[in-house]
Amino acid sequence: MSILQVENLQKSFGATKVLDGISFTMEQGEVLSMIGSSGSGKTTLLRCLNFLERPDSGRILMGDEVLFDASDARTLRESEIRKKRLHFGLVFQNFNLFPQYTALQNVMLAKEHLAKERPDYKANKHRIHQEIEEQARDLLVQMGLKDRMQNHPHQLSGGQCQRVAIARALNLQPDILCFDEPTSALDPELTGEVLRVIRELADKNTTMIIVTHEMSFARDVASKVIFMDDGRICEMGTPQEVFENPQQARTKQFLSNYTSGR
C-alpha cells in the first residue's frame, strides 16, 4: 500500500490555475524529486500537502487515512489541520528559524508546544522536557552541529541554519520530509554540506519530497522524478527514465541545458 496518495489536486489563485489535476503515489522510503521551471506549481503542491494552502478539489491520503477531501474540507477545524500537518515536515528555502532562540531551542520549540497538549504534561513536565531536549541534541549532532547548539541563527552560516531547520522538521518524526529548494538561499560552497545531509537521510530510507533546481542531485538521490510544467505533471518515472529517455518534448527542452553540460 502506498504511504501517500494524491488524487487530482487542483488549485487556483484568482483566474490563475496553479495546480491542474495532480495525481501521484509514494511508497515508504521513496525519495521523490520534483523538477520544473519556476512557477510550474511545485512549491504550491508542497504547501497543499502541508496544509498551508487548501486545494480547490482532489484528495490526499496517508495510508488508509483521508487527510484531505475537498468535498468536505470546509468542516475541518484548525485543531484537526494541525494534527494532519504532523504527517509532513517542511524545510523552507529561507530556513524560517526564530532569531531570538538558539539552534537547540529552535529544534525543541514545536515539540514542546505539542507536549503541552498531553494529559500527563503537568505531572511529568520536567521529564518530558528532558526527553525533548535529548532528542533535539541527538538530531543536531546528526546534522554535524554538536558545537553550535547554543548559537543563535545570526551566529550560524546559511548551511548551518538549513541543517538546524532539517533537524527541527525531523524532530516531529513526520511520515514524509519535504524540502522546498533547500539550497536556493545558500552560497555555492555551502550547498554541498546541505545536500550531503539530505543524501544521508535518503540512505537511511527517509521518505522525502524534494523540490530542487539541482539537476545532478535530483538525478542521483531520487528513486522517482516528477517534471512539472504549467501546473501539470508533464513526466514521471525513475531518474533514468526521465533524465536519459524523456518522452515529452517539454521535458526534453527543459533538460537540454543539463544534458548538454554533463
Residue pairs with C-beta under 8 A, 6 or more apart in sequence:
1 63
1 64
2 25
2 26
2 27
2 61
2 63
3 26
3 27
3 28
3 30
3 62
3 63
3 175
3 176
3 207
4 25
4 26
4 60
4 61
4 62
4 175
4 176
4 207
5 25
5 59
5 60
5 61
5 62
6 22
6 23
6 24
6 25
6 49
6 58
6 59
6 60
6 61
7 23
7 58
7 59
7 60
7 61
8 21
8 22
8 23
8 57
8 58
8 59
9 19
9 21
9 22
9 23
9 45
9 48
9 55
9 57
9 58
9 60
10 17
10 19
10 20
10 21
10 22
10 55
10 56
10 57
10 58
11 17
11 18
11 19
11 41
11 44
11 48
11 53
11 54
11 55
11 56
12 18
12 56
17 231
18 41
18 44
18 231
19 41
19 44
19 45
19 48
19 55
19 231
20 41
20 230
20 231
20 232
21 58
21 232
22 41
22 45
22 58
22 231
22 232
22 233
23 58
23 233
24 32
24 226
24 233
24 236
26 32
26 176
26 207
26 209
26 224
27 207
28 205
28 207
29 205
29 206
29 207
30 207
30 223
30 224
31 202
31 206
31 207
31 208
31 210
31 221
31 222
31 223
31 224
32 208
32 209
32 210
32 222
32 223
32 224
32 225
32 226
33 210
33 212
33 217
33 218
33 219
33 221
33 222
33 224
33 225
33 226
33 239
34 42
34 45
34 209
34 210
34 211
34 212
34 225
34 226
34 228
35 42
35 212
35 213
35 215
35 218
35 225
35 226
35 227
35 228
35 254
36 42
36 227
36 228
36 229
36 234
36 254
37 229
37 254
40 228
40 229
40 230
40 231
41 228
41 230
41 231
41 232
42 180
42 211
42 228
43 180
43 181
43 211
44 53
45 228
46 90
46 178
46 180
46 209
46 211
47 53
48 54
48 55
48 60
49 60
49 88
49 176
49 178
49 209
50 85
50 88
50 90
50 178
51 68
51 81
51 84
51 85
52 90
54 68
54 70
54 73
55 68
55 70
55 73
56 70
57 70
58 68
58 70
59 66
59 68
59 69
59 70
60 66
60 67
60 68
61 67
62 87
62 175
67 84
67 87
68 76
68 84
86 114
86 172
86 174
87 174
87 175
87 176
88 174
88 175
88 176
88 177
88 178
89 169
89 170
89 172
89 174
89 176
89 177
89 178
90 169
90 178
90 180
91 162
91 165
91 166
91 169
91 177
91 178
91 179
91 180
91 182
92 165
92 180
93 180
93 181
93 182
93 184
93 185
94 185
95 153
95 158
95 161
95 162
95 164
95 165
95 185
96 165
97 103
97 106
97 153
97 161
97 164
97 165
97 168
98 105
98 106
98 109
98 153
99 152
99 153
99 154
100 152
101 109
101 152
102 149
102 150
102 151
102 152
103 140
103 145
103 148
103 149
103 150
103 151
103 152
103 153
103 156
103 160
103 164
104 133
104 136
104 137
104 140
104 149
104 150
106 153
106 164
106 165
106 168
107 136
107 139
107 140
107 164
107 167
107 168
107 171
108 132
108 133
108 136
108 171
109 168
110 168
110 171
110 172
111 132
111 135
111 136
111 171
111 172
112 129
112 132
114 172
115 121
115 128
115 129
115 132
118 128
120 128
121 128
132 171
135 171
136 167
136 171
137 149
139 167
139 170
139 171
140 146
140 148
140 149
140 164
140 167
142 167
143 163
143 164
143 166
143 167
143 197
144 163
144 193
144 197
145 160
145 163
145 164
145 167
148 155
148 156
148 160
151 160
153 161
153 164
156 164
157 190
158 185
158 186
158 187
158 190
159 186
159 190
159 191
159 193
159 194
162 182
162 183
162 185
162 186
162 194
163 193
163 194
163 197
166 177
166 182
166 194
166 197
166 198
166 201
169 177
170 177
175 207
176 207
176 208
176 209
177 201
177 206
177 207
177 208
177 209
178 208
178 209
178 210
178 211
179 198
179 208
179 209
179 210
179 211
179 212
180 211
181 211
181 212
181 213
182 194
182 198
182 210
182 212
183 190
183 191
183 194
183 195
183 212
183 214
184 213
186 194
191 214
195 214
195 217
195 221
198 208
198 210
198 217
198 221
199 220
199 221
201 208
202 208
202 221
210 218
210 221
210 222
212 218
215 243
215 255
215 258
216 258
218 225
218 239
219 225
219 239
219 243
220 239
222 239
223 238
223 239
224 236
224 237
224 238
224 239
225 236
225 237
225 238
225 239
225 241
225 242
225 243
226 233
226 235
226 236
227 233
227 234
227 235
227 236
227 242
227 246
227 248
227 250
227 251
227 254
228 234
229 250
229 251
229 254
234 248
234 250
234 251
235 242
235 246
235 247
235 248
235 250
235 251
236 242
242 251
242 255
243 255
243 258
243 259
246 252
246 255
